[in-house]
Amino acid sequence: MVSIYVMSFISVLIRVGNKLRSVDLQIPFFKCLLNYDAFIYQMLSTIQSLF
């Protein structure tokens, strides 16, 4: 039950990150989002292994 909420929340974060990234990749903040994505996917696999 909890994992469903977490997964939907993370997918929203990823979608927002993708929209921001399509705006402008030259700004350092958006480059950080690329690393942020890798972090999110690592969190996803960790969460899935817990549940």
The first five atom37 places (N, CA, C, CB, O) and aatype in JSON, in Angstrom:
{
  "aatype": [12, 19, 15, 9, 18, 19, 12, 15, 13, 9, 15, 19, 10, 9, 1, 19, 7, 2, 11, 10, 1, 15, 19, 3, 10, 5, 9, 14, 13, 13, 11, 4, 10, 10, 2, 18, 3, 0, 13, 9, 18, 5, 12, 10, 15, 16, 9, 5, 15, 10, 13],
  "atom_mask": [
    [1, 1, 1, 1, 1],
    [1, 1, 1, 1, 1],
    [1, 1, 1, 1, 1],
    [1, 1, 1, 1, 1],
    [1, 1, 1, 1, 1],
    [1, 1, 1, 1, 1],
    [1, 1, 1, 1, 1],
    [1, 1, 1, 1, 1],
    [1, 1, 1, 1, 1],
    [1, 1, 1, 1, 1],
    [1, 1, 1, 1, 1],
    [1, 1, 1, 1, 1],
    [1, 1, 1, 1, 1],
    [1, 1, 1, 1, 1],
    [1, 1, 1, 1, 1],
    [1, 1, 1, 1, 1],
    [1, 1, 1, 0, 1],
    [1, 1, 1, 1, 1],
    [1, 1, 1, 1, 1],
    [1, 1, 1, 1, 1],
    [1, 1, 1, 1, 1],
    [1, 1, 1, 1, 1],
    [1, 1, 1, 1, 1],
    [1, 1, 1, 1, 1],
    [1, 1, 1, 1, 1],
    [1, 1, 1, 1, 1],
    [1, 1, 1, 1, 1],
    [1, 1, 1, 1, 1],
    [1, 1, 1, 1, 1],
    [1, 1, 1, 1, 1],
    [1, 1, 1, 1, 1],
    [1, 1, 1, 1, 1],
    [1, 1, 1, 1, 1],
    [1, 1, 1, 1, 1],
    [1, 1, 1, 1, 1],
    [1, 1, 1, 1, 1],
    [1, 1, 1, 1, 1],
    [1, 1, 1, 1, 1],
    [1, 1, 1, 1, 1],
    [1, 1, 1, 1, 1],
    [1, 1, 1, 1, 1],
    [1, 1, 1, 1, 1],
    [1, 1, 1, 1, 1],
    [1, 1, 1, 1, 1],
    [1, 1, 1, 1, 1],
    [1, 1, 1, 1, 1],
    [1, 1, 1, 1, 1],
    [1, 1, 1, 1, 1],
    [1, 1, 1, 1, 1],
    [1, 1, 1, 1, 1],
    [1, 1, 1, 1, 1]
  ],
  "atom_positions": [
    [[0.84, -1.2, 0.0], [0.0, 0.0, 0.0], [0.88, 1.26, 0.0], [-0.95, 0.0, 1.23], [0.69, 2.16, -0.81]],
    [[1.83, 1.29, 0.92], [2.71, 2.44, 1.01], [3.55, 2.58, -0.26], [3.62, 2.33, 2.23], [3.8, 3.69, -0.73]],
    [[3.99, 1.44, -0.8], [4.87, 1.47, -1.97], [4.17, 2.11, -3.17], [5.33, 0.06, -2.32], [4.82, 2.75, -3.99]],
    [[2.85, 1.93, -3.28], [2.11, 2.51, -4.4], [2.18, 4.04, -4.34], [0.62, 2.04, -4.39], [2.39, 4.7, -5.36]],
    [[2.0, 4.59, -3.14], [2.08, 6.04, -2.98], [3.48, 6.55, -3.3], [1.68, 6.45, -1.56], [3.65, 7.57, -3.98]],
    [[4.48, 5.84, -2.81], [5.87, 6.24, -3.04], [6.2, 6.19, -4.52], [6.83, 5.32, -2.25], [6.85, 7.1, -5.04]],
    [[5.76, 5.13, -5.21], [6.05, 4.98, -6.63], [5.41, 6.1, -7.44], [5.56, 3.61, -7.14], [6.04, 6.67, -8.33]],
    [[4.15, 6.44, -7.13], [3.47, 7.5, -7.87], [4.14, 8.85, -7.61], [1.97, 7.57, -7.49], [4.27, 9.66, -8.52]],
    [[4.57, 9.08, -6.37], [5.25, 10.32, -6.02], [6.56, 10.44, -6.78], [5.5, 10.39, -4.5], [6.89, 11.51, -7.28]],
    [[7.3, 9.33, -6.85], [8.59, 9.35, -7.55], [8.38, 9.55, -9.05], [9.37, 8.04, -7.29], [9.15, 10.26, -9.7]],
    [[7.34, 8.92, -9.61], [7.09, 9.07, -11.05], [6.73, 10.52, -11.38], [5.97, 8.12, -11.52], [7.1, 11.02, -12.44]],
    [[6.02, 11.18, -10.48], [5.7, 12.6, -10.67], [6.98, 13.42, -10.65], [4.71, 13.1, -9.56], [7.16, 14.32, -11.48]],
    [[7.88, 13.11, -9.71], [9.16, 13.83, -9.63], [9.94, 13.67, -10.93], [10.0, 13.32, -8.44], [10.52, 14.62, -11.44]],
    [[9.95, 12.44, -11.46], [10.69, 12.18, -12.7], [10.07, 12.94, -13.86], [10.71, 10.66, -13.0], [10.79, 13.48, -14.7]],
    [[8.73, 12.99, -13.91], [8.05, 13.71, -14.99], [8.36, 15.2, -14.94], [6.53, 13.48, -14.91], [8.63, 15.83, -15.96]],
    [[8.33, 15.75, -13.73], [8.66, 17.17, -13.56], [10.1, 17.43, -13.99], [8.44, 17.63, -12.09], [10.4, 18.42, -14.66]],
    [[10.99, 16.52, -13.59], [12.39, 16.65, -13.97], [12.58, 16.63, -15.47], [0.0, 0.0, 0.0], [13.39, 17.38, -16.01]],
    [[11.82, 15.75, -16.16], [11.92, 15.66, -17.62], [11.45, 16.95, -18.27], [11.11, 14.48, -18.15], [12.06, 17.41, -19.23]],
    [[10.36, 17.53, -17.76], [9.85, 18.78, -18.33], [10.85, 19.91, -18.14], [8.5, 19.15, -17.69], [11.1, 20.7, -19.05]],
    [[11.43, 19.98, -16.93], [12.41, 21.03, -16.65], [13.64, 20.85, -17.53], [12.81, 21.01, -15.17], [14.22, 21.83, -18.01]],
    [[14.02, 19.59, -17.75], [15.22, 19.32, -18.52], [15.03, 19.72, -19.99], [15.6, 17.84, -18.42], [15.98, 20.15, -20.64]],
    [[13.82, 19.57, -20.5], [13.58, 19.92, -21.9], [13.61, 21.43, -22.1], [12.23, 19.35, -22.36], [13.76, 21.91, -23.22]],
    [[13.46, 22.2, -21.0], [13.49, 23.66, -21.11], [14.89, 24.15, -21.45], [13.01, 24.31, -19.79], [15.09, 24.83, -22.46]],
    [[15.86, 23.81, -20.62], [17.22, 24.28, -20.86], [18.24, 23.44, -20.11], [17.36, 25.76, -20.46], [18.21, 23.36, -18.88]],
    [[19.15, 22.81, -20.85], [20.18, 21.96, -20.24], [21.42, 22.74, -19.83], [20.56, 20.84, -21.19], [22.29, 22.21, -19.14]],
    [[21.51, 24.0, -20.26], [22.73, 24.77, -20.01], [22.82, 25.26, -18.57], [22.8, 25.95, -20.96], [23.92, 25.52, -18.07]],
    [[21.68, 25.38, -17.91], [21.68, 25.86, -16.53], [22.14, 24.73, -15.6], [20.26, 26.38, -16.12], [21.61, 23.62, -15.68]],
    [[23.1, 25.0, -14.72], [23.64, 23.96, -13.83], [22.57, 23.23, -13.03], [24.63, 24.58, -12.87], [22.69, 22.03, -12.78]],
    [[21.51, 23.95, -12.64], [20.44, 23.33, -11.87], [19.83, 22.16, -12.62], [19.35, 24.36, -11.53], [19.51, 21.12, -12.03]],
    [[19.66, 22.32, -13.94], [19.04, 21.27, -14.74], [20.02, 20.12, -14.96], [18.56, 21.82, -16.08], [19.61, 18.97, -15.13]],
    [[21.31, 20.44, -14.96], [22.3, 19.37, -15.06], [22.28, 18.53, -13.79], [23.72, 19.95, -15.29], [22.52, 17.32, -13.84]],
    [[21.99, 19.17, -12.66], [21.88, 18.44, -11.4], [20.71, 17.45, -11.47], [21.69, 19.42, -10.22], [20.77, 16.39, -10.86]],
    [[19.67, 17.81, -12.2], [18.51, 16.93, -12.31], [18.88, 15.6, -12.97], [17.41, 17.62, -13.11], [18.27, 14.57, -12.68]],
    [[19.86, 15.62, -13.87], [20.3, 14.38, -14.51], [20.84, 13.42, -13.46], [21.38, 14.67, -15.58], [20.52, 12.23, -13.47]],
    [[21.66, 13.94, -12.54], [22.18, 13.12, -11.45], [21.06, 12.74, -10.5], [23.31, 13.87, -10.7], [21.06, 11.65, -9.92]],
    [[20.11, 13.66, -10.33], [18.96, 13.44, -9.46], [18.15, 12.24, -9.94], [18.07, 14.69, -9.4], [17.67, 11.44, -9.14]],
    [[18.02, 12.1, -11.26], [17.31, 10.97, -11.85], [17.97, 9.65, -11.47], [17.25, 11.11, -13.36], [17.3, 8.7, -11.08]],
    [[19.29, 9.6, -11.59], [20.02, 8.38, -11.24], [19.77, 8.04, -9.77], [21.55, 8.56, -11.52], [19.61, 6.88, -9.41]],
    [[19.73, 9.07, -8.94], [19.47, 8.87, -7.51], [18.06, 8.31, -7.3], [19.63, 10.2, -6.74], [17.86, 7.4, -6.5]],
    [[17.09, 8.86, -8.04], [15.7, 8.42, -7.92], [15.58, 6.95, -8.32], [14.78, 9.29, -8.81], [14.91, 6.18, -7.63]],
    [[16.21, 6.56, -9.42], [16.11, 5.18, -9.87], [16.76, 4.23, -8.87], [16.76, 5.02, -11.25], [16.28, 3.11, -8.68]],
    [[17.83, 4.66, -8.23], [18.45, 3.86, -7.18], [17.51, 3.7, -6.01], [19.78, 4.48, -6.72], [17.37, 2.61, -5.44]],
    [[16.84, 4.8, -5.63], [15.86, 4.76, -4.55], [14.73, 3.81, -4.89], [15.31, 6.16, -4.26], [14.29, 3.04, -4.04]],
    [[14.26, 3.86, -6.15], [13.19, 2.99, -6.6], [13.53, 1.53, -6.39], [12.88, 3.25, -8.06], [12.73, 0.78, -5.84]],
    [[14.71, 1.12, -6.83], [15.1, -0.28, -6.71], [15.25, -0.67, -5.24], [16.41, -0.53, -7.45], [14.94, -1.8, -4.86]],
    [[15.72, 0.28, -4.42], [15.85, 0.0, -2.99], [14.47, -0.19, -2.36], [16.6, 1.14, -2.28], [14.26, -1.12, -1.58]],
    [[13.55, 0.69, -2.7], [12.18, 0.62, -2.15], [11.5, -0.67, -2.58], [11.35, 1.85, -2.6], [10.84, -1.33, -1.79]],
    [[11.67, -1.02, -3.87], [11.04, -2.24, -4.37], [11.58, -3.48, -3.67], [11.24, -2.36, -5.88], [10.84, -4.44, -3.45]],
    [[12.86, -3.47, -3.32], [13.43, -4.63, -2.64], [12.92, -4.72, -1.2], [14.97, -4.55, -2.65], [12.9, -5.8, -0.61]],
    [[12.5, -3.58, -0.64], [11.98, -3.58, 0.73], [10.57, -4.16, 0.79], [11.97, -2.15, 1.3], [10.24, -4.87, 1.74]],
    [[9.76, -3.87, -0.21], [8.36, -4.3, -0.17], [8.12, -5.63, -0.89], [7.49, -3.25, -0.79], [6.99, -6.11, -0.93]]
  ]
}
